[in-house]
Amino acid sequence: MSEKLKVAYIEDHKSVKQGINYLLSKHPEIEAIENEFDLAKMDEFIKLHRISVFILDLQLHNSKNTSDISGYEICEIISRKYPDIKIIAHSMYDNIDSVNAIFNNGAMAFVSKKSGYTELITAIEHVAAGKKYLCSEIEKKSKNSKNFLKNTDNQLKALEEPFTRTEKQILEKIAKGYSTKEIAQQFKVSEKTIETHRKHLFVKAKVKNAAELIAYTYSRRILMD
């Protein structure tokens, strides 16, 4: 009888983690490894349990052991130190920018938390076989998912980009704290033009001010290329 696949879920919401681990434990070829993830003890945990796959939440707000590090950074650390371990991102932040960012950090699969358990199992099977995987939520938001999965495209492209190239450039300046006057000077346009772009950004992001716009930007990883 072949050894079960050792799968550990890094998630700071206990009810979510317990539910997923319970479902995984019912699969005949998977052993769900319970854990309270501690980055300082990661090496010991991996070696003790011989982890094959990590399922990783991207926004870890409630864990005292990961309060100063994101799922993106944890993914990069694990994939760099343990390239044989496969990582599946599991997140409600299921936009193309987030997917590109986590794949760039070493993940091999992305499953939206809007997806069902079956897609999570499918993702585990794919990465265990050395294949990339995207859930249906992501595939329907992308115009090149097939090429991405075949490695002929190295980045996913959204069906609808939230912002134009110029808007992204202005957004980056706003995020860095530049005033409308300073941005206008840098782009060699009028302040009125920059104000118009700002209004368009607010409308597209459905926010009321610059602070909300910046929060929206970082939650969606829009400025991470």
C-alpha positions as CSV (number, residue, x, y, z in Angstrom):
1,M,0.0,0.0,0.0
2,S,1.5,3.4,-1.0
3,E,2.1,6.0,1.6
4,K,-0.5,8.7,2.0
5,L,0.2,12.2,0.8
6,K,1.0,14.5,3.8
7,V,-1.0,17.7,3.5
8,A,-0.8,20.7,5.9
9,Y,-3.2,23.6,5.8
10,I,-1.9,27.0,6.9
11,E,-5.0,29.1,7.8
12,D,-5.6,31.4,10.8
13,H,-9.4,30.9,11.0
14,K,-9.9,27.7,13.0
15,S,-13.3,26.8,11.8
16,V,-12.2,27.0,8.2
17,K,-9.1,25.0,8.9
18,Q,-10.9,22.4,11.0
19,G,-13.5,21.9,8.3
20,I,-11.0,21.5,5.5
21,N,-8.8,19.1,7.5
22,Y,-11.9,17.0,8.4
23,L,-12.8,16.7,4.7
24,L,-9.2,16.0,3.7
25,S,-9.0,13.2,6.4
26,K,-11.8,11.4,4.6
27,H,-9.8,11.0,1.4
28,P,-8.2,7.6,1.3
29,E,-4.9,8.9,-0.2
30,I,-4.4,12.0,2.0
31,E,-3.3,12.4,5.5
32,A,-4.2,15.9,6.9
33,I,-1.6,17.1,9.3
34,E,-3.0,19.2,12.1
35,N,-0.9,22.3,12.9
36,E,-0.7,25.6,14.6
37,F,1.8,27.1,12.1
38,D,4.8,28.7,13.6
39,L,7.4,30.1,11.1
40,A,10.2,29.7,13.7
41,K,9.4,25.9,13.9
42,M,8.7,25.4,10.2
43,D,11.8,23.4,9.5
44,E,11.2,21.0,12.4
45,F,7.5,20.6,11.4
46,I,8.3,19.8,7.8
47,K,10.9,17.3,8.6
48,L,8.9,15.6,11.4
49,H,5.8,15.1,9.3
50,R,7.5,14.8,5.8
51,I,5.0,17.3,4.3
52,S,4.3,16.9,0.6
53,V,1.8,19.7,0.1
54,F,1.0,22.9,1.8
55,I,-2.4,24.6,1.4
56,L,-1.9,28.2,2.2
57,D,-4.2,31.1,3.0
58,L,-2.8,34.4,1.7
59,Q,-4.0,36.8,4.4
60,L,-3.0,35.6,7.8
61,H,-4.4,38.2,10.2
62,N,-5.2,36.3,13.4
63,S,-2.2,34.1,13.9
64,K,0.3,35.3,16.6
65,N,3.1,33.4,14.8
66,T,2.5,35.0,11.4
67,S,1.4,38.5,12.4
68,D,4.3,40.2,10.6
69,I,4.5,38.0,7.5
70,S,2.0,37.4,4.7
71,G,1.1,34.2,2.9
72,Y,3.0,35.4,-0.1
73,E,6.2,35.6,1.9
74,I,5.6,32.2,3.6
75,C,5.1,30.7,0.1
76,E,8.4,32.2,-1.1
77,I,10.3,30.9,2.0
78,I,8.9,27.4,1.7
79,S,9.4,27.1,-2.1
80,R,13.0,28.4,-1.8
81,K,14.0,26.1,1.1
82,Y,12.0,23.1,0.1
83,P,11.5,23.1,-3.7
84,D,10.0,19.5,-3.6
85,I,7.1,20.7,-1.5
86,K,4.1,21.8,-3.5
87,I,2.1,24.8,-2.5
88,I,-1.6,25.5,-3.2
89,A,-2.9,29.0,-2.5
90,H,-6.4,29.0,-1.0
91,S,-7.9,32.5,-0.8
92,M,-10.9,34.7,-1.1
93,Y,-8.7,37.2,-2.9
94,D,-9.2,35.5,-6.2
95,N,-8.2,38.2,-8.7
96,I,-5.6,37.8,-11.4
97,D,-3.0,40.0,-9.7
98,S,-3.1,37.9,-6.6
99,V,-2.8,34.7,-8.6
100,N,0.2,36.0,-10.5
101,A,1.9,37.2,-7.3
102,I,1.6,33.8,-5.5
103,F,2.7,31.8,-8.6
104,N,5.7,34.2,-8.8
105,N,6.5,33.3,-5.2
106,G,6.5,29.5,-5.9
107,A,2.9,28.3,-5.7
108,M,1.7,25.6,-8.2
109,A,-2.0,26.0,-7.8
110,F,-4.7,28.5,-6.8
111,V,-8.1,27.6,-5.5
112,S,-10.6,30.3,-4.6
113,K,-12.5,29.9,-1.4
114,K,-15.6,30.3,-3.5
115,S,-14.7,26.9,-5.0
116,G,-15.9,23.6,-3.7
117,Y,-14.0,20.9,-1.9
118,T,-13.7,18.8,-5.2
119,E,-11.6,21.5,-6.8
120,L,-9.3,21.5,-3.8
121,I,-8.8,17.8,-4.1
122,T,-8.2,18.2,-7.8
123,A,-5.5,20.8,-7.1
124,I,-3.8,18.4,-4.7
125,E,-3.8,15.7,-7.3
126,H,-2.4,18.0,-9.9
127,V,0.5,19.5,-7.8
128,A,1.4,16.0,-6.5
129,A,1.9,15.0,-10.1
130,G,4.0,18.1,-10.8
131,K,1.3,20.0,-12.7
132,K,0.0,23.5,-12.2
133,Y,-3.7,24.0,-11.5
134,L,-6.2,26.9,-11.6
135,C,-9.8,26.6,-10.2
136,S,-12.7,27.4,-12.4
137,E,-13.2,30.8,-10.7
138,I,-9.8,31.9,-12.0
139,E,-10.1,30.3,-15.4
140,K,-13.2,32.3,-16.2
141,K,-11.5,35.5,-15.2
142,S,-8.5,34.9,-17.4
143,K,-8.1,35.0,-21.1
144,N,-5.0,32.9,-21.3
145,S,-5.3,30.2,-18.6
146,K,-4.6,27.3,-21.0
147,N,-1.3,28.9,-22.1
148,F,-0.4,29.7,-18.5
149,L,-1.0,26.1,-17.4
150,K,1.1,24.9,-20.4
151,N,3.9,27.3,-19.4
152,T,3.8,29.1,-22.8
153,D,2.7,32.3,-21.0
154,N,4.4,33.1,-17.7
155,Q,1.7,35.5,-16.5
156,L,-2.1,35.3,-16.4
157,K,-4.0,38.1,-18.2
158,A,-7.4,39.2,-16.9
159,L,-10.4,39.3,-19.2
160,E,-11.0,42.8,-17.9
161,E,-8.2,44.9,-16.5
162,P,-9.4,47.0,-13.6
163,F,-7.2,50.0,-14.5
164,T,-5.4,51.3,-17.6
165,R,-1.6,51.5,-17.7
166,T,-1.7,55.3,-17.0
167,E,-4.1,54.8,-14.1
168,K,-1.8,52.2,-12.6
169,Q,1.1,54.6,-12.9
170,I,-0.8,57.3,-11.2
171,L,-2.1,54.8,-8.6
172,E,1.5,53.9,-7.8
173,K,2.3,57.6,-7.2
174,I,-0.7,58.1,-5.0
175,A,0.3,55.0,-3.0
176,K,3.8,56.5,-2.5
177,G,2.2,59.7,-1.0
178,Y,2.7,62.2,-3.9
179,S,0.2,65.1,-4.1
180,T,-1.9,65.8,-7.2
181,K,0.4,68.8,-8.0
182,E,3.5,66.6,-7.7
183,I,2.0,63.9,-9.9
184,A,0.9,66.4,-12.5
185,Q,4.5,67.8,-12.6
186,Q,6.0,64.4,-13.0
187,F,3.6,63.5,-15.9
188,K,3.8,67.0,-17.4
189,V,0.1,67.4,-17.5
190,S,-2.4,69.7,-15.7
191,E,-3.6,69.1,-12.1
192,K,-7.1,68.9,-13.6
193,T,-6.1,65.9,-15.7
194,I,-4.7,64.1,-12.6
195,E,-7.9,64.9,-10.7
196,T,-9.9,63.3,-13.5
197,H,-7.8,60.2,-13.3
198,R,-8.2,60.1,-9.5
199,K,-12.0,60.3,-9.9
200,H,-11.9,57.4,-12.4
201,L,-9.8,55.3,-10.0
202,F,-12.3,56.0,-7.2
203,V,-15.2,55.0,-9.4
204,K,-13.6,51.8,-10.7
205,A,-12.5,50.7,-7.2
206,K,-15.8,51.8,-5.7
207,V,-14.1,53.7,-3.0
208,K,-14.5,57.3,-1.5
209,N,-11.0,58.5,-0.8
210,A,-7.3,57.9,-1.4
211,A,-6.9,55.8,1.8
212,E,-9.6,53.4,0.7
213,L,-8.1,53.3,-2.8
214,I,-4.7,52.3,-1.4
215,A,-6.3,49.6,0.8
216,Y,-8.1,48.3,-2.2
217,T,-4.9,48.3,-4.2
218,Y,-2.9,46.3,-1.7
219,S,-5.7,43.8,-1.0
220,R,-5.9,43.0,-4.7
221,R,-2.1,43.1,-5.2
222,I,-2.6,45.4,-8.1
223,L,0.8,47.1,-7.9
224,M,2.7,43.8,-7.6
225,D,4.2,43.1,-11.1
